[in-house]
Amino acid sequence: MGSRASSLLRDEEIDDIKKETGFSHSQITRLYSRFTSLDKGENGTLSREDFQRIPELAINPLGDRIINAFFPENEDQVNFRGFMRTLAHFRPIEESDKNKSPQLPEPLNSRNNKLLFAFRLYDLDKDDKISREELLQVLRMMVGVNISDEQLGSIADRTIQEADQDGDYSISFMEFQKVTGEEGADGRESVRGVGITMT
């Protein structure tokens, strides 16, 4: 996309991003402006360091995990389209999204994709399951020293006991989906016992 001075989003790029992410034209242009303001290298991509300058991520206990979610495996830069794909997971589910044709790809902000995104925040070693140690590590990030290790261990054990259906003392994505329960009345997903709410 080039430097800030020479690049503007073309209408066809905006249309493609709208179709893929569900964001409106005005949301895309506003997020593009934010993206370019974060792009300190003015090369059309963001680095992890660019994300770390965002105050809300800097103070978020899961900030590093969220930042990592923007970067594909073995990549250290993300372009605007990749940035938008990740942000789409945080977009609220709308009625029009729920009634899409089964022939169309599942929206990035579908319940299933939101849960997969949340699951990956916990699956630190990317082995497609959440172990007790991974759960403890993320819980420590979230609560710091406000809860004792013994209490955190109890929370982790209870969460795994509640979710683990195949007896491997870890949580698979299918088990994670089941333990999250149904969508709340306000349209938010709540992951019980592990402290994540996504709109």
C-alpha positions in Angstrom: 0.0 0.0 0.0 3.0 2.3 0.1 3.7 5.3 2.3 1.0 7.5 3.8 1.6 10.3 1.4 1.1 8.2 -1.7 -1.5 5.7 -0.7 -5.2 5.9 -0.3 -7.5 3.0 -0.3 -9.1 2.3 -3.6 -12.9 1.7 -3.8 -12.4 -1.9 -4.9 -10.1 -2.5 -1.9 -12.7 -1.1 0.4 -15.5 -3.2 -1.2 -13.4 -6.3 -0.8 -12.6 -5.5 2.8 -16.3 -4.8 3.4 -17.3 -8.2 2.0 -14.7 -10.0 4.0 -15.0 -8.3 7.4 -18.5 -6.8 7.5 -17.2 -3.3 8.4 -18.9 -0.4 6.8 -17.1 2.0 4.3 -16.8 4.7 7.0 -15.4 2.2 9.6 -12.9 1.0 7.1 -11.7 4.5 6.2 -11.5 5.5 9.9 -9.5 2.3 10.7 -7.2 2.9 7.8 -6.5 6.4 9.2 -5.7 4.8 12.6 -3.6 2.1 10.8 -1.5 4.7 8.9 -1.0 6.8 12.1 0.4 3.6 13.8 2.6 2.8 10.8 5.7 4.6 12.0 7.9 3.1 9.3 5.4 4.4 6.7 5.7 1.2 4.7 2.1 0.0 4.7 2.6 -2.5 7.5 2.6 -2.6 11.3 5.1 -4.3 13.5 4.6 -5.6 17.0 6.4 -2.5 18.3 3.7 -0.3 16.5 1.0 -2.2 18.4 2.8 -1.9 21.7 2.5 1.9 21.4 -1.3 1.6 21.7 -2.1 2.6 25.3 -5.1 0.2 25.6 -2.9 -2.8 24.6 0.0 -1.7 26.7 -2.1 -1.8 29.9 -4.1 -4.9 28.9 -2.8 -8.0 30.7 -3.5 -10.0 27.6 -2.0 -7.3 25.3 0.9 -9.4 24.1 -1.5 -12.3 23.3 -3.8 -10.0 21.4 -0.9 -8.4 19.5 0.4 -11.9 18.5 -3.1 -12.7 17.1 -2.5 -10.1 14.4 0.6 -11.8 13.0 0.5 -15.0 11.0 3.0 -17.7 11.9 6.6 -16.6 11.4 5.5 -13.1 10.3 6.7 -9.9 11.9 4.6 -7.4 9.9 0.9 -7.2 9.2 -0.7 -5.2 6.3 -4.0 -3.3 6.4 -6.1 -6.3 5.2 -4.6 -8.6 7.8 -5.2 -5.9 10.4 -8.9 -5.7 9.4 -9.3 -9.5 9.4 -8.2 -9.7 13.0 -10.3 -6.7 14.1 -13.4 -8.3 12.5 -13.4 -10.9 15.3 -14.3 -8.1 17.7 -17.1 -6.8 15.6 -20.6 -7.5 17.1 -22.7 -10.2 15.6 -25.6 -8.6 13.8 -28.9 -10.2 12.7 -27.8 -9.9 9.1 -24.6 -11.9 9.9 -26.7 -14.7 11.5 -28.9 -15.1 8.4 -26.2 -15.5 5.8 -26.5 -18.1 3.1 -24.7 -21.4 3.9 -22.9 -21.1 0.6 -21.1 -18.0 1.8 -18.0 -18.3 3.9 -18.6 -18.0 7.6 -18.2 -14.3 8.8 -15.0 -13.6 10.7 -17.2 -12.3 13.5 -19.3 -15.5 13.7 -19.8 -17.1 17.1 -17.5 -20.0 16.0 -14.7 -17.7 14.8 -14.9 -15.5 17.9 -14.6 -18.6 20.1 -11.7 -19.9 18.0 -10.0 -16.5 18.4 -10.5 -16.6 22.2 -9.3 -20.2 22.3 -6.1 -19.3 20.5 -5.3 -16.7 23.2 -5.1 -19.5 25.7 -3.5 -22.1 23.5 0.0 -20.7 24.0 1.9 -23.6 22.4 -0.5 -23.9 19.5 -1.1 -27.6 19.9 -4.9 -27.2 19.6 -5.6 -27.8 23.3 -5.4 -25.7 26.5 -3.4 -27.4 29.2 -3.7 -26.6 32.9 -0.3 -24.8 32.7 -1.5 -22.6 29.7 -4.7 -21.8 31.6 -2.7 -20.9 34.7 -0.3 -18.7 32.7 -3.1 -16.7 31.1 -5.0 -16.4 34.4 -1.8 -15.0 36.0 -1.5 -12.5 33.2 -5.1 -11.4 33.8 -5.1 -11.2 37.6 -1.5 -10.6 38.4 -0.8 -11.0 42.1 -4.4 -10.3 43.2 -5.1 -14.0 43.6 -2.8 -16.6 45.2 -1.3 -19.4 43.1 -3.3 -21.9 45.1 -6.6 -20.1 44.2 -5.5 -19.9 40.6 -4.7 -23.5 40.6 -8.2 -24.3 42.0 -9.8 -22.1 39.3 -7.8 -23.9 36.6 -8.5 -27.3 37.9 -12.2 -26.6 38.2 -12.4 -25.1 34.7 -10.6 -28.1 33.2 -12.7 -30.5 35.2 -15.9 -28.8 33.9 -14.7 -28.7 30.3 -12.7 -31.8 29.8 -14.9 -34.5 28.3 -12.3 -36.9 26.9 -10.3 -37.3 30.0 -7.0 -35.9 28.7 -6.9 -33.1 31.4 -6.8 -30.4 28.7 -9.5 -28.4 26.8 -9.9 -29.0 23.1 -11.6 -26.4 20.9 -14.8 -28.6 20.8 -14.8 -28.7 24.6 -14.1 -25.0 24.8 -17.1 -24.4 22.6 -19.3 -26.4 24.9 -18.1 -24.9 28.2 -18.7 -21.3 26.9 -22.5 -22.0 26.9 -25.0 -20.1 24.9 -24.9 -16.6 23.7 -26.1 -14.1 26.3 -29.3 -12.0 25.9 -27.1 -9.0 25.1 -25.4 -10.8 22.2 -22.1 -11.2 23.9 -20.1 -14.4 24.2 -18.9 -15.1 27.7 -16.3 -17.7 28.4 -17.2 -18.9 31.9 -14.4 -19.4 34.3 -11.7 -17.9 32.1 -12.8 -14.2 32.0 -13.3 -13.3 28.3 -16.2 -11.5 26.9 -16.5 -10.7 23.2 -19.2 -8.7 21.6 
